[in-house]
Amino acid sequence: MGILGGLNPNQLQLFESNGYLVLDSFASPDEVASLRSRMDDLLDQFECSSKASIFSTKNQQHTTDGYFFESAENISFFFEEKAFDDDGMLKQSKQLSINKVGHALHEKDQVFKSFSISEKFTSLLKSLNYRRPVVIQSMYIFKQPGIGGEVVPHQDNSFLTTDPPTCTGLWLALEDATVINGCLWAIPGSHRNGLVRKFIRDATGVRFDKPSPSYDEKDFVPIEVTAGSLVLIHGDLIHQSLENKSSSSRHAYSLHVVDTDGCRWSEDNWIRRNVDREPLY
């Protein structure tokens, strides 16, 4: 698609109506291959420590370790919950045990940085009326075969709050994402109901300020996409992904963008930067 010109009026209307938008063929096969190859290199270089950091969306309120907080400005590795046996040993290779790598790939690695600041992203954000956008976090998500963990229903604005709210998710499929291997699911139009709860960092660690609402699974629709497709996600959209019990992985590269012009970054967000990030334009 001609993304270099930004979103057209029909695409903008669909995004405003549903709270998400699929952009087919956003990344070329060569770009997808480059990102995947670079992650292979990073995993080869990663040395598993005796104290592994495990990522779970079900138990995030218990996350207080420095490794998690420091990942805001680093390339950090987080394992799947089901990657370890009862003795704390990996059941399989690290390449098949990692949940995600984050949260500063776009800043600390040249391959991911070059892609993340490309004109196709800036033209997209300009059409969404971003004035001084920054990529506030980036993640490479593996959704490993057989053990890829569930991501519970959530809103991105809960974790990356600005006043007024400005977070947008940019989720790039690096492999085909289907209902079989754990694609995204969303409640169309749910972004119009506003923010339902906030993920807060304080002296005790991190927690949600309210319990999670209950959602009817029948309200969710699957967002099945092919490799190279981008899913644009409104910051207030309720979305999730289910556990991957299949034999196929579902790699994705996810960016979250916020504006820094005319809005304020919340001081109780989990991300606390020592150095301000450079705007995309």
Secondary structure, 3 states (H helix, E strand, C coil): CCHHHCCCHHHHHHHHHHCEEEECCCCCHHHHHHHHHHHHHHHHHCCCCCCCCECCCCCHHHCCCHHHHHHHHCEEEEECHHHECCCCCECCCHHHCEEEEEECHHHHCHHHHHHHCCHHHHHHHHHCCCCCEEEEEEEEECCCCCCECCEEEECHHHCCCEECCCCEEEEEECCCECCCCCCEEECCCHHHHCCCCCEEEECCEEEECCCCCCCCHHHCEEECECCCCEEEEECCCCEEECCECCCCCCCEEEEEEEECCCCEECCCCCCCCCCCCCCCC
